Amino acid sequence: MGDSQSIPINTNARWPQGLNIRARDAADAADIAALHNLPGYRFGTLRTPYHTQEEIRKGIESQAGNFTSLVAVMDGLIIGDIGMTRFAGRRSHVANFGMGVHDDYRARGIGSALIGEILAIADNWYNIKRLELSVYTDNEAAIRLYRKAGFEVEGTHRDYAFRDGQYVAAHTMARIRS
């Protein structure tokens, strides 16, 4: 798990002091499993409780070539992650992403830094015109973050997912690069 300081791909990046963003690695599996099992992190995602280190490691090792995955590291911990999947064929100009930030590191600019890196990669390395995401309608902080990054709500899915004993709605948001 190399923690050497990386240089932002996003030329306008203003990372919080001590933050490093890099590609995830199989050696990160235990730390990523711990992140994914945090209640606040999980509440904003489609993840279920009790992800194992082995489950995460296998996912990393079998990662598809159209998937880009980054981790945010601070204070020796993986405190956030983001993954982008690029589509093919007639949707080769489109990708979607999902992300999350450690419960104790929210509202510190980590999410903005992760999104900035994934946008820079999408725009400048893969020529992605349309970047999509889904976000629970009750995740107001994430919706504000996505709007700040240029995403707009395109629609709402009722009963999108079953979370913590009830069905919840989600917005579909997209950023279309002109």
Protein Blocks (a to p, Z undefined) as FASTA:
>chain_A
ZZbdcddfblmbccdehiacddddfklmmmmmmmmmpmklmmmmmbdehiafklmmmmmm
mocfkbccddddeehiafbdcdddddehjllmbccddddddfklghnommmmmmmmmmmm
mmmmnopabdcddddfklmmlmmmmmmnopacfbdcehkbacehiacdddddddddZZ
